[in-house]
């Protein structure tokens, strides 16, 4: 087969395939990641690819035995069988006797991926627990003092009915401090309920 040269014009990394624009012209050639087995990195759009072509099961051209220009190849060496080859005997080989202590605990999946979640949960619980306290000094944060309402100076000046009052506070003052008021008809201690 003849080696051809082209430029990778499209690559879908999560699917593992793309298309090469041949230098010689013609239709784009399909390439699968399996055609680049020995490359030290996956292909990137714009790479120059050396490849051979072959027909797939559907009769379409695809790149095979491909290499990326300027990218090192990773060589894979078959493991060397160091055991001397002997002729197979007609008697079946016996397995070594099993030890009685062959229990292996089941393989557990790593729990490290849950550590960030645990850290977030711990941080939220600490913040909610100490949210109203000064964490750096360990002392509780004092609430901001709200200035009291300025004291209104009312005087008993002969007012006895709700219609004469300018505020609930004034009616309350008259009910508690001034004799002869008629502002609490149901005697529940709340003056001028209809008005205020």
N, C-alpha and C positions, 0 to 999 in steps of 0.2 A: 504494500500500500504506500501511496505517496503522502508525505507529510505536507500539510498546508499551514498557512499562517493567516491569522485574522485578529480582529479586535473585539473584545467582549463589550457589547453594546447594552446588554440588559442582564441583570442578575437578581434573582429573588432568593435572598439568603435563607429565609425560613422554610422555603420549599426545596432548596438545594438544586436549582437549575437556572439556566439562562440561555442567551443566544449570542452567537459569534457572527460578526460581519466579515465574510471572507475577503482577503485582499484581492483575490482574483475576480471578485464580483459575484453576482448571483444572489440567491435567497439566503437569508440568515440561517445559520446551522444551530440546531438544538444541542445543548451540552448539559449533562448531569454531573453532579459533584463526584460521582463514582468514577468518572473519566479522569479525574485529577487526584487519584489515590495517593500518589507519592509527594504531593506538594506540602510545604511547611506552613502554608497559610491558605485560607479560602480565597477565591478570586474576587477581584474588585472591578467594577465597571471601568473600562479604559485599559485594562491589562491586555497585552499582546499574548495570544494563545497559539501554540503550535499543536496541531492535532491531525489525526487521521479520521476519515469518514467511513461510516458503515450504515447499512440499512437496518432499521429496527423491525419489529414484528409487523408493523402496519405499512412497511415499505417507505418510511420517511428517513431522510438523512439525519444522522446524529454524529457528534464528535466522540471519538474514542482515543485512548492512549494520549491524552492531552497533557501539556506542560505549560506553565506560565513563564514567560520570558523574564529572566533576572531573579527568579524565586528558587531558592534551594530545594532540592529534593531530599526527602527523608528516606533513607535506605532501610528496608526491612530485611533482616537476615533470618532465614529459617533456623530453628533451634537444632543444634548438633546432637545427634543421638549418640551418647557415649557408651551405651551398653553394647557389648560385642554381640553380633548377630549369630544366633545359633539356629540349628535346624529344629523345626517343631517336632516334638516327640508325639507319639501316638497316645501317650498317657496324659490325661488332663492334669493341669497344674492345680496344686492345692493352694487354697488361700491360707495366709497365716491366721492362727487362731485369734479370735477377737477378745479383747480385754473386756472384763465385766464392767469396768468403769468407763463406758463410752458415752455417757450423757453429755450432751452439749446444750447449753441454754439457747433458746431461740434468739436469732439475730434481732437486735433492737435497732430501730431507726434512730438516727441522731436527733436529739432534741435541741440542738444549737439554734435552729431557725426560730424557735419560740422565745429565745432570750430577749430580742428587742421588744416583743409584745409584753413580756413580763416586766421589763424596765419601764415601759410606758404606764402600765397598770400601777406599778409601785409609785411612780412619780405623781400620778393623779391622786392616789390615796394619800400621799404625804401632803400634797398641796391642799386637798380638801380638809385634812385633819388640822393642819397648822395654818390654814388660810387667814385666820383672824389674828395670828400672832406674828411677832417679828421673829423670823427664823434665825437671823444672824445673832441677835442678842439673847434669844431665849425668853424674853420678857413679853408679856401681852401688850398689844398695841392699845393705847388708851383711846376711847372714842373722842371724836371732835366735839368740843363743848358747844352747844347751841345756846346763843344768848337768850335769856328769858325775855318774854314780852314785856315791854315797858309797863310798869304799874299805872293803871288809870286811877286817878283820884276822883272818886265820886263822893258826894256829900248828900246827906238827907236834906232835900230841899222841898219837901211837901208833895212829891209825886207819889201817886198811889195806884194808877192804872197803867196797863201795858201800852196803851196808845201814847203815853207820855215818855216812854223809854226809847232811847236811840240805839241801844245794842242789847244783846243777851247778857253781856257782862254787867251792864248797868242794872238790868232787871234783877239779876242774881244778887248784886250788892244790896239793892233796896229790899229784896225779900229777906235777906239774912240780917241786915243791920238797921233797917228803918221801921218804926212802928206804924200800924194801920194800913199796910199795903194790901191791895186787892188784885194780886197777880198770879195766885196759885189756887184756882177754883177747886181742883180735885185734891188738894193738900198732899201732893206727892213730892214736894220739894223742888219741882222744876217750874220756873216762872214762865209765863207767856208762851205756852206750848203752841198755841195757834199762830202767833205772830212770828216766832223765831224757829 
